[in-house]
């Protein structure tokens, strides 16, 4: 009987500990340090709308995004900021954003407020259309 109680207590302890760990790991990104919908302070200081792409240089859709992001960065320099974070090389840099998959694109207002998130490949045309939909006027630079 004593053996059964010990086993039951151990099982209950492991179950409770597992639930606590899962709750901690699955908590909303807002609990991880920044307010809901807000970018870290460094982003808010930029004063320009910002497109942040979180991915990895070895991920296939991320590699497809790379030339698009580079074009946008060049075409809209001084109008919007385009940034890429390699989450495989620097996992801690992704923590404040609470991403689930890569690539993830996050659109921020000039004030640093998160406006929209997209997961997966996002074409140049779709990115520019999303900015227009969000009310950000970007000059027409062609493709």
C-alpha positions as CSV (number, residue, x, y, z in Angstrom):
1,X,0.0,0.0,0.0
2,X,2.8,2.4,0.8
3,X,4.4,1.7,-2.5
4,X,1.2,2.6,-4.3
5,X,1.0,5.9,-2.4
6,X,4.5,6.8,-3.3
7,X,3.9,6.0,-7.0
8,X,0.7,8.0,-6.9
9,X,2.5,11.0,-5.3
10,X,5.3,10.8,-7.8
11,X,2.9,10.6,-10.7
12,X,0.9,13.6,-9.4
13,X,4.1,15.6,-8.9
14,X,5.4,14.9,-12.4
15,X,2.0,15.7,-13.9
16,X,1.8,19.1,-12.1
17,X,5.4,19.9,-13.0
18,X,4.7,19.1,-16.6
19,X,1.6,21.3,-16.7
20,X,3.5,24.2,-15.1
21,X,6.4,23.9,-17.6
22,X,4.0,23.7,-20.5
23,X,2.0,26.8,-19.3
24,X,5.3,28.7,-19.0
25,X,6.5,27.8,-22.4
26,X,3.2,28.4,-24.1
27,X,2.5,31.7,-22.4
28,X,1.5,34.6,-24.8
29,X,4.4,36.6,-26.3
30,X,3.3,39.7,-24.4
31,X,4.3,38.0,-21.1
32,X,7.8,37.5,-22.5
33,X,8.7,41.1,-22.1
34,X,7.0,43.5,-24.4
35,X,3.4,44.8,-24.4
36,X,0.9,43.3,-26.7
37,X,1.3,44.5,-30.2
38,X,4.4,46.6,-29.4
39,X,7.9,46.2,-30.7
40,X,10.9,46.4,-28.5
41,X,12.1,49.9,-27.7
42,X,14.8,49.9,-30.4
43,X,12.2,49.4,-33.0
44,X,10.0,52.2,-31.7
45,X,12.8,54.7,-32.0
46,X,13.2,54.3,-35.7
47,X,10.3,56.6,-36.7
48,X,9.6,54.7,-39.9
49,X,7.2,51.9,-40.7
50,X,9.2,48.6,-40.3
51,X,9.0,45.2,-41.9
52,X,10.7,42.6,-39.8
53,X,11.3,39.1,-41.2
54,X,12.3,36.4,-38.8
55,X,13.7,33.3,-40.5
56,X,16.9,31.5,-41.2
57,X,19.4,31.5,-44.1
58,X,19.0,27.7,-44.5
59,X,15.2,27.6,-44.6
60,X,13.8,27.3,-48.2
61,X,11.0,29.8,-48.0
62,X,13.3,32.1,-46.1
63,X,15.9,31.9,-48.9
64,X,13.1,32.8,-51.4
65,X,12.3,35.8,-49.3
66,X,15.9,37.1,-49.1
67,X,16.0,38.8,-52.5
68,X,12.6,40.3,-52.0
69,X,13.6,41.8,-48.7
70,X,16.8,43.1,-50.1
71,X,14.9,44.8,-53.0
72,X,12.4,46.4,-50.6
73,X,15.3,47.5,-48.3
74,X,17.0,49.3,-51.3
75,X,13.8,50.6,-53.0
76,X,12.2,52.0,-49.8
77,X,15.3,53.2,-48.0
78,X,14.4,56.3,-45.9
79,X,10.7,55.4,-46.3
80,X,10.5,52.1,-44.4
81,X,12.9,49.9,-42.5
82,X,13.4,46.3,-43.6
83,X,15.2,44.0,-41.3
84,X,16.0,40.2,-41.2
85,X,16.8,38.2,-38.1
86,X,18.2,34.7,-38.4
87,X,16.5,32.9,-35.6
88,X,18.7,29.8,-36.0
89,X,21.9,31.8,-35.5
90,X,20.5,34.1,-32.8
91,X,17.5,32.4,-31.1
92,X,17.3,35.0,-28.3
93,X,16.7,37.8,-30.8
94,X,13.4,36.1,-31.7
95,X,12.1,35.7,-28.2
96,X,10.4,39.1,-27.8
97,X,8.3,38.4,-31.0
98,X,6.9,35.0,-29.9
99,X,7.0,33.5,-33.4
100,X,5.7,30.0,-34.0
101,X,7.1,29.3,-37.5
102,X,9.6,30.7,-40.0
103,X,9.6,32.8,-41.9
104,X,7.3,35.2,-40.1
105,X,7.0,38.8,-41.3
106,X,5.8,41.4,-38.8
107,X,4.6,44.8,-39.9
108,X,5.2,47.7,-37.5
109,X,3.8,51.3,-37.6
110,X,6.3,54.2,-37.4
111,X,5.5,54.3,-33.7
112,X,6.5,50.7,-33.2
113,X,3.0,49.2,-32.8
114,X,2.6,45.8,-34.4
115,X,0.0,46.1,-37.2
116,X,0.1,42.6,-38.8
117,X,1.8,39.2,-38.9
118,X,2.2,36.8,-41.7
119,X,3.7,33.3,-41.5
120,X,5.3,31.7,-44.5
121,X,6.5,33.0,-47.9
122,X,5.1,36.5,-48.7
123,X,5.7,38.0,-52.2
124,X,6.8,41.5,-52.9
125,X,3.4,42.4,-54.4
126,X,1.6,41.0,-51.3
127,X,3.8,42.8,-48.9
128,X,3.2,46.1,-50.7
129,X,-0.5,45.4,-50.9
130,X,-0.5,44.7,-47.1
131,X,1.2,48.0,-46.4
132,X,-1.5,49.8,-48.5
133,X,-4.2,47.9,-46.7
134,X,-2.7,49.0,-43.4
135,X,-2.9,52.6,-44.5
136,X,0.9,53.1,-45.1
137,X,1.5,55.1,-48.2
138,X,4.6,53.9,-49.9
139,X,5.8,55.5,-53.2
140,X,5.4,53.3,-56.3
141,X,8.8,51.8,-57.1
142,X,7.8,49.1,-59.5
143,X,9.1,45.6,-59.3
